[in-house]
Amino acid sequence: MPGSFRLGKIADIEISVHVSWLLILGYLGLANILLGLFNLVPAFPLDGGRVFRSIVWKLSGSLRMATRAATFAGQGIAYLMILAGFWLIFGRDILDGIWLGLIGWFLLSGAQSANSQAVLETLFKGVTVGKVMNTSPVTVPANISLQKLVDEFLLPHGWRSVFVMQVDRLAGLITLGDIRHVPRDEWGQTLVGLAMIPLEKLHVVAPHQSLNEVLPLMVTQDVNQVPVVEDGHLVGVLSREDIVRFLEIRRGLGLDKGGT
């Protein structure tokens, strides 16, 4: 009897474990199904919203209009979810209300971010770095001292950074932070080329590259300006100010109202 009792108890434990695994797998399967269904909601930037944008684009012929329609749909659904979350909270279903409200908030933020990105992609479609860059970048030779750099270049012109040249080739970039890392009494004996950020550590772009390709790099890497190099020669510099100026000119000419 004791032996059979133990065997029965072990069997009950095994059954319990199997049931627990089935419940976990069932929960995960249901969660994946619900996630898939939620992703089909016609709200940008979900997959359903992208399909909805494609349909509107096909019908209207305007990517800008389609993006706006998909964004408005996404924002509308997000606001409804946030309101439903508040309603659940006031109905004493606090956890579900907070969860639903957070999902709505994330969806709202995603829709606004995706819309801004889509608008920029439309504005910069076909625009290369060479069309926006500053073709007269400020440069200094690598063989001058930091003291001369500060006294004759940075202070008189108010520059915070400058590209460094080795003869006719780009060698690197030096900033105020790089200079501060060198003791003040060593500025007169330290060459710019020894204190600069070398070229291999810089993000370099080419003039033929699309602005839509370069802009995410500048945003994700938090880069204010990038050198534009062709065949090893510095041909320009692309900065955030150049991009903003380009957009302002387009807006002033009414070119940002194009339909496609």
N, C-alpha and C positions, 0 to 999 in steps of 0.2 A: 504493500500500500504506500509506504513512504516514497518508494521509487517511482511508482506511477504518478503520485502527486507532484513530484519534481518534474517529471516529463510533461505533465499537463500544464504546470506553471511555465515551463520553458516554451511550450507551444503557444500559450497565451501571450507571452512576451514577443515571440516571433510574429504572431498575427498583429499585435499592437504596433510593432515596428513597421510591418508592411502597410498597415492602414495609415500610419503617420506619413510614410513616404508617398503613398497614393494621394493623401490630402495635400502634401506640399507640391507634388507634381500637378495636381489639379488646380491648385491656387496659382502656380506659375503659368500654367496654360491659360487660365482665365485672364490673368493679368496681361499676358501677351496679346490675347484676343482683344481685350478692351483697349490696350495701347494701339493696336493696329486700327481698330475702328476710330479711335480718337484722332489718329494721324490722317484719316480720310475726311475729317471735318473740313469744309471749304473755307479755311481760315489761313491766310498767309502768315508765317512761312511754312506751315505744315504741308505735307505732300498733297493733301486735298486742295489746299489753297493754291498750290502751284498748278495743279490740273485745272482749277477754276480760272486762274490767270491765263493759261494757255487757250482755254475755250473763248474767253473774252477777247484775247489778242487775235484769235482766228476770226472772230465775228466783226471786230471793230477795225482791225488792221493797225492798232496803236498799242505799242508795248507800254507806253506811259499810262494810257487810260486803263489798260488791263491791270497793271501793277497797282494803281490807285484803287480800282474796284476790289481787287483781292485783299489789299491792305485794309480798306474800310470794312470788308466782311470779317477779317480777322480781328480788328479792333472791336467791332460790334459784338462778336461772340465772346471776346475776352471780357468786355464790360458786363455782359449778361452773366458770365461765370462769377465775376467779382460780386455782382449784386446778389446772385444766388448764394454765394458764400456768406454774405452778411445776413441774408434771410435765415440761413441755417443756424448761424451763430445766435441771432435773436430768438430762434426757436429752440435754443438750448442744445443744439447739436454742434457743439463748439469745434471739436476736432475735424469733423467733415467739412464744416464751414470754412475753417482756416485753410484746410488742404485745397478745397475748391477755389478759394480766393487766391491762394498762391499760384495755382495753375493758371488762373485767369491773368494774374499780373505778369507771369513769365511769358504767356502768349501775347499779351499786349506789348511788352518790351520787345519781343522777337519780331512782331509785325512792324513796329516803328523802325527798328534797326534794319530789317530786311528791305523796307520801303526806301530808306535813305540810301542803302547800298545799291538797290536797283536803279534809283534815280541817278546816282553818280555814274553807274555803268552806262546808262543811256547817254548822259551828257558827255562822257569821255569816249564814247564809241568812235573808233577810227582816229582818235587823237594820240599822237606819239609824244614821247618825252621831248624830242627835238623841237616840237611846236610850242612847248610851254617853258622850257628851260631858259635860264639866264645865260646868254652866250658870252658874258664878260665876267667870269668868276674872279674873285680876288685871290691872288697868289703871292707867296714870298719864297725866296730861295732857301734851300735847306742849310746853307753854310753861313748864315748870319747868326749872331748871338741872340739869346732870349731878350737881353737888355735892349738891343737895337730893335727887335721886333716890337717890344712894348712901347719904346719911346718914339719910333718913327712910323709905326703902322697902327697898332691897336688903339693907343690913347688918342692920337690926332683924329682918327676916323670913327672911333667908337665901335670898332669891330670886336666881336666876341669869339670868333673863330676864323681861320684862314687856311686855305689849302697850301701845301708845301710842295715845291717843285725841285727836282734834281735835274739840272740843265733844262730840257724841254719835256721831261716826263713827270707825271704825278707821282709823288713819293709818299704823301700822307696828308694828315690834317692835324692842326694844333689848335687847342682851345684854351680858354682862360684856366680851366681846371687842370690841364696838363702843365701849364706854367706854374701854378700854385704848388704843384707837387715837388718843384725844384726849390731848394732854399734860396732866399732872396740874395744872399751874398755870392751865389754861384751863377746868377743870370749872365754876368758878363763873360764867363768862360764856357758856358754851356751852349752848344749849337742847337738850333731849332730841330735839325734832323735827329738829334739824340733824345729829344723830349716829346716829339710828335707821336700821333697814332699812325703806325705804318699802313701802307696801302692795303696789305693783305687782311687787315682787320676792319676795313671799311666796306660798306655796302656800295657797290659800283653798278651803274646801269649804263645802257647804251642808248644813243639818240633814237634808234628805230624801234625801241620797245614801246609797247602800248602803255598808256597811262593807267589803264585799268589793271595792268599787271604789276606796276610799280607802287601804286597807292596803298594796297594792302600791306606791302613790305614796310612802308614808312609808318603806317599806323600800328601794326603789330610789334615792330621793333622800336617804336617811339623814336624815330629818326626825323630830325627837323629838315635836314638837307642831305642830298646824295650827289656825289660827283658823277658827271656824265663823261664817259671815256670812250674813245674810238681809236682803234689801232695803237693803244697805249698812250694816246695824247688826251689831255683834258680839254674838252670842247665846250663844256658848260657846267652848270650846277642847277639841280632841281630842288626847290625848297617848297615848304607848305605855303609860304607867302606867294610864290609864283603860281601855285595851283589856285589859291583864293583869288588872285588878280585875274587869272584866266576866266574863272567863273563869273566874276563881276563884269568883265568885258562882254562875255556872252550874254549875261542878263541885260546889260545896258543896250546891246544890239537886238535884244529880243530873240536870241537864238536858242534860249533854253525852253522855248515853248513848242518845240517841234513835237510832232505827234508820235514819231516812231522812236 
